[in-house]
Protein backbone atom coordinates (compact mmCIF):
# COMPACT_ATOMS: atom_id res chain seq x y z
CA UNK A 1 0.00 0.00 0.00
CA UNK A 2 1.48 3.33 -1.03
CA UNK A 3 -0.27 6.41 0.27
CA UNK A 4 0.90 9.92 -0.42
CA UNK A 5 -0.32 13.35 0.61
CA UNK A 6 0.16 16.70 -1.01
CA UNK A 7 -0.73 20.15 0.35
CA UNK A 8 -4.17 21.39 -0.64
CA UNK A 9 -6.36 24.16 0.71
CA UNK A 10 -7.90 22.09 3.50
CA UNK A 11 -6.16 18.71 3.77
CA UNK A 12 -3.59 16.52 2.07
CA UNK A 13 -4.82 14.70 -1.03
CA UNK A 14 -4.06 11.19 -2.21
CA UNK A 15 -1.57 11.03 -5.07
CA UNK A 16 -0.68 8.29 -7.49
CA UNK A 17 2.92 7.04 -7.49
CA UNK A 18 3.56 9.07 -10.66
CA UNK A 19 2.20 12.26 -9.10
CA UNK A 20 4.28 11.69 -5.98
CA UNK A 21 7.46 11.27 -8.06
CA UNK A 22 6.83 14.40 -10.17
CA UNK A 23 8.99 17.47 -9.45
CA UNK A 24 7.98 19.24 -6.24
CA UNK A 25 7.12 22.93 -6.54
CA UNK A 26 8.20 25.53 -3.96
CA UNK A 27 5.78 25.60 -1.04
CA UNK A 28 4.65 22.02 -1.69
CA UNK A 29 5.33 19.00 0.52
CA UNK A 30 4.55 15.38 -0.23
CA UNK A 31 4.40 12.47 2.18
CA UNK A 32 4.41 8.79 1.37
CA UNK A 33 4.29 5.81 3.67
CA UNK A 34 4.54 2.21 2.63
CA UNK A 35 3.27 -0.76 4.53
CA UNK A 36 6.41 -2.14 6.19
CA UNK A 37 5.20 -5.75 5.83
CA UNK A 38 1.96 -6.62 3.99
CA UNK A 39 1.95 -10.13 5.44
CA UNK A 40 1.96 -8.65 8.93
CA UNK A 41 0.03 -5.36 8.67
CA UNK A 42 -3.37 -4.46 7.20
CA UNK A 43 -3.78 -0.78 6.32
CA UNK A 44 -6.90 1.22 5.61
CA UNK A 45 -7.62 4.90 5.12
CA UNK A 46 -10.05 6.95 7.18
CA UNK A 47 -10.65 10.58 6.20
CA UNK A 48 -12.05 13.55 8.10
CA UNK A 49 -12.81 17.08 6.92
CA UNK A 50 -9.35 18.37 7.85
CA UNK A 51 -7.08 15.31 7.75
CA UNK A 52 -6.32 12.04 6.08
CA UNK A 53 -5.58 9.11 8.32
CA UNK A 54 -4.29 5.61 7.72
CA UNK A 55 -4.59 2.90 10.34
CA UNK A 56 -2.28 -0.12 10.19
CA UNK A 57 -3.40 -3.09 12.31
CA UNK A 58 -1.17 -6.07 12.95
CA UNK A 59 -2.79 -9.33 11.84
CA UNK A 60 -3.64 -11.80 14.61
CA UNK A 61 -0.53 -13.70 15.77
CA UNK A 62 1.72 -11.68 13.42
CA UNK A 63 2.97 -9.44 16.27
CA UNK A 64 4.18 -10.39 19.73
CA UNK A 65 1.12 -8.59 21.10
CA UNK A 66 -1.91 -6.89 19.49
CA UNK A 67 -0.66 -3.70 17.81
CA UNK A 68 -1.78 -0.78 15.68
CA UNK A 69 -0.10 2.25 14.12
CA UNK A 70 -2.16 5.33 13.29
CA UNK A 71 -0.84 7.84 10.75
CA UNK A 72 -2.86 11.07 10.37
CA UNK A 73 -1.56 13.91 8.19
CA UNK A 74 -2.85 17.44 7.77
CA UNK A 75 -1.79 20.91 6.72
CA UNK A 76 0.89 22.38 8.99
CA UNK A 77 0.18 25.82 10.44
CA UNK A 78 3.76 26.92 9.65
CA UNK A 79 6.83 25.66 7.81
CA UNK A 80 9.13 26.56 10.73
CA UNK A 81 7.52 25.91 14.11
CA UNK A 82 9.15 27.43 17.17
CA UNK A 83 10.81 24.68 19.28
CA UNK A 84 9.19 25.89 22.51
CA UNK A 85 5.78 26.10 20.83
CA UNK A 86 6.23 22.49 19.69
CA UNK A 87 7.05 21.36 23.23
CA UNK A 88 4.05 23.27 24.57
CA UNK A 89 1.83 21.56 21.97
CA UNK A 90 3.28 18.17 22.90
CA UNK A 91 2.59 18.84 26.57
CA UNK A 92 -1.00 19.88 25.83
CA UNK A 93 -1.58 16.69 23.82
CA UNK A 94 -0.04 14.55 26.57
CA UNK A 95 -2.07 16.40 29.24
CA UNK A 96 -5.23 15.64 27.25
CA UNK A 97 -4.32 11.94 27.29
CA UNK A 98 -3.64 11.96 31.03
CA UNK A 99 -6.97 13.70 31.70
CA UNK A 100 -8.50 10.75 29.84
CA UNK A 101 -6.88 8.27 32.23
CA UNK A 102 -3.48 7.71 30.62
CA UNK A 103 -0.25 7.61 32.63
CA UNK A 104 2.67 9.51 31.09
CA UNK A 105 5.72 7.29 30.53
CA UNK A 106 7.88 10.17 29.29
CA UNK A 107 7.09 13.79 28.52
CA UNK A 108 7.43 15.57 25.21
CA UNK A 109 10.97 15.38 23.86
CA UNK A 110 12.04 17.64 21.00
CA UNK A 111 13.80 16.11 18.04
CA UNK A 112 13.95 15.79 14.29
CA UNK A 113 12.62 13.15 11.95
CA UNK A 114 14.16 13.05 8.49
CA UNK A 115 15.46 16.58 9.05
CA UNK A 116 12.14 18.10 10.16
CA UNK A 117 11.17 19.32 13.67
CA UNK A 118 9.30 16.85 15.83
CA UNK A 119 8.32 15.94 19.36
CA UNK A 120 7.72 12.53 20.92
CA UNK A 121 6.09 11.24 24.10
CA UNK A 122 4.82 7.98 25.54
CA UNK A 123 1.98 6.92 27.79
CA UNK A 124 0.08 3.88 28.96
CA UNK A 125 -3.57 3.33 29.78
CA UNK A 126 -5.86 0.62 30.99
CA UNK A 127 -8.27 -0.63 28.31
CA UNK A 128 -10.67 -3.50 29.07
CA UNK A 129 -8.51 -4.68 31.94
CA UNK A 130 -5.28 -4.70 29.90
CA UNK A 131 -2.48 -2.15 29.75
CA UNK A 132 -1.84 -0.54 26.38
CA UNK A 133 1.37 1.33 25.69
CA UNK A 134 1.49 4.18 23.22
CA UNK A 135 4.42 5.93 21.56
CA UNK A 136 3.61 9.13 19.72
CA UNK A 137 5.78 11.17 17.35
CA UNK A 138 4.52 14.34 15.65
CA UNK A 139 6.51 15.75 12.72
CA UNK A 140 6.17 19.16 11.04
CA UNK A 141 7.42 18.51 7.51
CA UNK A 142 7.23 21.66 5.41
CA UNK A 143 3.63 22.49 4.58
CA UNK A 144 2.35 19.23 6.08
CA UNK A 145 2.32 17.75 9.55
CA UNK A 146 1.92 14.11 10.43
CA UNK A 147 1.73 12.01 13.52
CA UNK A 148 2.64 8.40 14.12
CA UNK A 149 0.92 6.77 17.09
CA UNK A 150 1.99 3.21 17.85
CA UNK A 151 -0.14 1.24 20.31
CA UNK A 152 0.58 -2.22 21.70
CA UNK A 153 0.12 -4.26 24.85
CA UNK A 154 3.92 -4.59 24.96
CA UNK A 155 5.90 -1.38 25.48
CA UNK A 156 8.94 -2.57 23.50
CA UNK A 157 6.73 -3.66 20.59
CA UNK A 158 5.04 -0.22 20.51
CA UNK A 159 8.46 1.47 20.34
CA UNK A 160 9.76 -0.93 17.67
CA UNK A 161 6.64 -0.55 15.50
CA UNK A 162 6.94 3.24 15.68
CA UNK A 163 10.54 3.09 14.46
CA UNK A 164 9.64 0.70 11.61
CA UNK A 165 6.93 3.02 10.33
CA UNK A 166 9.07 6.16 10.74
CA UNK A 167 11.66 4.50 8.51
CA UNK A 168 8.94 3.80 5.92
CA UNK A 169 7.97 7.47 5.49
CA UNK A 170 9.26 9.42 2.52
CA UNK A 171 9.11 13.22 2.55
CA UNK A 172 9.56 15.44 -0.50
CA UNK A 173 9.60 19.16 0.22
CA UNK A 174 9.92 21.97 -2.30
CA UNK A 175 10.97 24.49 0.35
CA UNK A 176 9.46 27.87 1.03
CA UNK A 177 7.60 29.72 -1.72
CA UNK A 178 9.14 32.95 -0.45
CA UNK A 179 12.69 31.67 -0.91
CA UNK A 180 11.87 30.52 -4.45
CA UNK A 181 10.66 34.03 -5.37
CA UNK A 182 14.02 35.64 -4.52
ChimeraX attribute file (.defattr): number of C-alpha atoms within 10 A of each C-alpha:
attribute: neighborCount
match mode: 1-to-1
recipient: residues
	/A:1	13
	/A:2	12
	/A:3	19
	/A:4	23
	/A:5	23
	/A:6	24
	/A:7	21
	/A:8	14
	/A:9	8
	/A:10	11
	/A:11	20
	/A:12	25
	/A:13	17
	/A:14	18
	/A:15	17
	/A:16	11
	/A:17	12
	/A:18	7
	/A:19	13
	/A:20	20
	/A:21	11
	/A:22	8
	/A:23	11
	/A:24	16
	/A:25	14
	/A:26	15
	/A:27	17
	/A:28	19
	/A:29	26
	/A:30	25
	/A:31	23
	/A:32	19
	/A:33	19
	/A:34	16
	/A:35	18
	/A:36	17
	/A:37	11
	/A:38	13
	/A:39	10
	/A:40	15
	/A:41	19
	/A:42	15
	/A:43	18
	/A:44	12
	/A:45	13
	/A:46	12
	/A:47	12
	/A:48	10
	/A:49	7
	/A:50	13
	/A:51	17
	/A:52	21
	/A:53	19
	/A:54	18
	/A:55	19
	/A:56	22
	/A:57	19
	/A:58	23
	/A:59	15
	/A:60	12
	/A:61	9
	/A:62	12
	/A:63	17
	/A:64	13
	/A:65	16
	/A:66	18
	/A:67	24
	/A:68	24
	/A:69	25
	/A:70	21
	/A:71	21
	/A:72	21
	/A:73	27
	/A:74	24
	/A:75	25
	/A:76	18
	/A:77	12
	/A:78	13
	/A:79	19
	/A:80	14
	/A:81	16
	/A:82	11
	/A:83	14
	/A:84	10
	/A:85	10
	/A:86	20
	/A:87	18
	/A:88	14
	/A:89	15
	/A:90	23
	/A:91	18
	/A:92	13
	/A:93	13
	/A:94	23
	/A:95	16
	/A:96	12
	/A:97	16
	/A:98	15
	/A:99	9
	/A:100	10
	/A:101	13
	/A:102	21
	/A:103	17
	/A:104	18
	/A:105	13
	/A:106	12
	/A:107	16
	/A:108	23
	/A:109	15
	/A:110	17
	/A:111	15
	/A:112	15
	/A:113	16
	/A:114	13
	/A:115	11
	/A:116	16
	/A:117	21
	/A:118	25
	/A:119	24
	/A:120	23
	/A:121	21
	/A:122	24
	/A:123	20
	/A:124	21
	/A:125	19
	/A:126	13
	/A:127	11
	/A:128	7
	/A:129	7
	/A:130	9
	/A:131	15
	/A:132	20
	/A:133	25
	/A:134	27
	/A:135	26
	/A:136	22
	/A:137	25
	/A:138	25
	/A:139	23
	/A:140	26
	/A:141	28
	/A:142	26
	/A:143	24
	/A:144	26
	/A:145	25
	/A:146	21
	/A:147	21
	/A:148	23
	/A:149	24
	/A:150	28
	/A:151	27
	/A:152	24
	/A:153	21
	/A:154	17
	/A:155	19
	/A:156	13
	/A:157	21
	/A:158	25
	/A:159	19
	/A:160	13
	/A:161	23
	/A:162	23
	/A:163	15
	/A:164	13
	/A:165	20
	/A:166	17
	/A:167	14
	/A:168	13
	/A:169	17
	/A:170	13
	/A:171	18
	/A:172	18
	/A:173	19
	/A:174	16
	/A:175	18
	/A:176	17
	/A:177	12
	/A:178	9
	/A:179	9
	/A:180	11
	/A:181	7
	/A:182	5
